[in-house]
Amino acid sequence: MGNLSTKSALPPLTTCSRCETANIMGTWFVIGQKPTFLEKTCSNSVERYTRLDNKDHDIDIDFHYNNAEPITSKLKSLPQKGWIQGTNKEDSSDWIVSPQWPIKMPYPIIEVDTKHYDWIVVGYQSRAYCWIMSRKPVMADDTYEMLTKRLTDKHQYTLDGMRKVPHKWTKAERTKRGLEKDIPDKYLSE
């Protein structure tokens, strides 16, 4: 997915000191991103994390999105596998993700709302990519601005190439994608 090299003159990204794995599981809406080549025009981007036991990997990741315009453009899916790093897999912000074999990429969780787990930010060592995610398909402007400020000030990102991911949901689209529990009616456009 783009330049996968993690060699960089930048210091290592600082991951979250507390990140309860169980609270990260579930549905996340990608609100903002420095995208990979696959994501440059995507909309209605959703990731679902499912914790696994007794498998060759720790997490199933279901990433699905519309290729361009919400609802009307082609729905795409990129299933991935994830491995939680470290000795305490119940509280780790250091993951490895594989979008396809044999590629394995670092997937560090660099910011997390440890109070409510309403948002997370995933980074990439070279700072070429990042993903700001929320439990709902919207995020308050002040929260988004606070997270982008942390990206620049704390994690030494530039915001060049950063984009907000369009989200537009109808009842039919919500049902088609199995998101009835994740998207309340107040977020529907029709």
Buried (B, 14 or more C-beta within 10 A) or exposed (E): BBEBEEEBEEEEBBBBEEBBBEBBBBBBBBBBBBBBEBBEBBBBBBBBBEBEEEEEBBBBBBBBBBBEEBBEBEEBEBEBBBBBBEEEBEBBBBBBBBBEEEEBBBBBBBBBBEEEBBBBBBBBBBBBBBBBBBBBBBBEEEBBEEBBEBBEEEBEBEEEEBBEBBBBBBEEBBEEBEBEEBBEEEBBEE
